[in-house]
């Protein structure tokens, strides 16, 4: 039995990711989030699995290195 993928609208995707709908549209256009089009009305749709994958990636903590501090060279006489 084939399982059909569940699709989300721009608004549903934005709410799931905690971003604005315009951000979702930009991510779809840039390829960061694969987008699909409804065959009748051409609305943007996003696979729920893709959205969840991006959501888990967004939730990962970002490891930041300590900022490099330039040491002051003291000139001696």
C-alpha positions as CSV (number, residue, x, y, z in Angstrom):
1,X,0.0,0.0,0.0
2,X,1.5,3.4,-1.0
3,X,1.6,6.1,1.6
4,X,0.8,9.6,0.3
5,X,2.9,12.5,1.5
6,X,1.2,15.1,3.6
7,X,1.6,18.6,2.3
8,X,1.5,21.9,4.3
9,X,0.6,25.3,3.1
10,X,2.8,28.4,3.4
11,X,1.0,29.5,6.6
12,X,1.1,26.0,8.2
13,X,4.8,25.7,7.4
14,X,5.5,29.2,8.8
15,X,3.7,28.3,12.0
16,X,5.5,25.0,12.3
17,X,8.9,26.6,11.8
18,X,8.2,29.7,13.9
19,X,9.0,32.1,11.0
20,X,7.0,34.5,8.8
21,X,5.3,33.3,5.6
22,X,7.6,35.5,3.6
23,X,10.6,33.7,5.0
24,X,9.0,30.3,4.0
25,X,8.5,31.7,0.5
26,X,12.1,32.9,0.3
27,X,13.4,29.5,1.6
28,X,11.3,27.7,-1.0
29,X,12.6,30.0,-3.8
30,X,16.2,29.6,-2.8
31,X,16.0,25.8,-2.5
32,X,16.6,25.7,1.3
33,X,13.2,24.1,1.6
34,X,11.9,22.1,-1.4
35,X,8.6,23.5,-2.6
36,X,5.9,21.9,-4.7
37,X,3.0,23.5,-6.6
38,X,-0.6,22.5,-6.4
39,X,-1.6,21.3,-9.9
40,X,-4.8,23.3,-10.1
41,X,-4.2,26.6,-8.3
42,X,-0.3,26.7,-8.4
43,X,-0.1,27.4,-4.6
44,X,3.2,26.6,-2.9
45,X,3.1,23.4,-0.9
46,X,5.8,21.8,1.3
47,X,6.1,18.2,2.3
48,X,5.6,17.7,6.1
49,X,8.7,15.5,6.2
50,X,10.9,18.2,4.7
51,X,9.5,20.8,7.1
52,X,10.2,18.5,10.1
53,X,13.7,17.9,8.9
54,X,14.4,21.6,8.6
55,X,12.7,22.2,12.0
56,X,15.0,19.8,13.7
57,X,18.0,21.4,12.0
58,X,16.9,24.8,13.2
59,X,16.6,23.5,16.7
60,X,20.2,22.2,16.9
61,X,22.4,24.5,18.9
62,X,25.0,26.4,17.1
63,X,28.5,25.9,18.3
64,X,30.4,29.2,18.5
65,X,34.1,29.5,18.9
66,X,35.5,32.0,21.3
67,X,36.2,35.3,19.6
68,X,39.9,35.8,18.7
69,X,41.5,38.6,20.8
70,X,44.4,40.4,19.3
71,X,47.2,40.6,21.7
72,X,48.8,44.0,22.0
73,X,52.5,43.9,21.3
74,X,54.4,46.1,23.6
75,X,57.4,47.8,22.1
76,X,60.4,48.0,24.4
77,X,63.2,50.5,24.4
